[in-house]
Amino acid sequence: MTDSSEVNESDPETPDESNPKAPEGSADPPAGVEGDRAPDAPTTEAPTESAQAEAFATPEGWYPDPNAGGANLMRYWDGGAWTDKVKEGQTEVNTTRRTPVERKAILAQQLQGAAARGLRIESQSDFQAILVKGQPVNNTLHAILTIFTCLIWGIVWAVIAATGGEKREMIVVDEFGNVQLQRLGKA
């Protein structure tokens, strides 16, 4: 029988010096963006902590916001943590031609994000899609309600007609892989 003060070495939940865990609430560097790492070649001396930190450091810059939830936002990484600086979308225009397969993949990724935001796809071709948000105004129902309420419901109907309805957006992926979003308005 073991004493309860002994630490089980095979327990992965038990922290020890050889397997340190990141503190809770710490921000991870941008996913998929890593600094230049030294190759795993054998060395005769152990690297210092500052050399290790430099080898694994992610460079400062604008990266896709990990907390954006599908929105096209960029957040600034200062080399050690995420900052409060946020800006809209991609600022650079890509000038490298993309293959049709890459363009279709980019469009699929954009459509997935749009679906997560509650938009539905009305039509789609290889490199563009029309997205719709909202529901059409039921004018027949509002006309009947307006008649039965002696035109009082007409005020509500006018507000709903002005603010509600379907709103359309068009997403286009050009030959360079740049995504263009055009708001088409209400229908």
Disulfide bonds with the S-S distance in Angstrom:
none
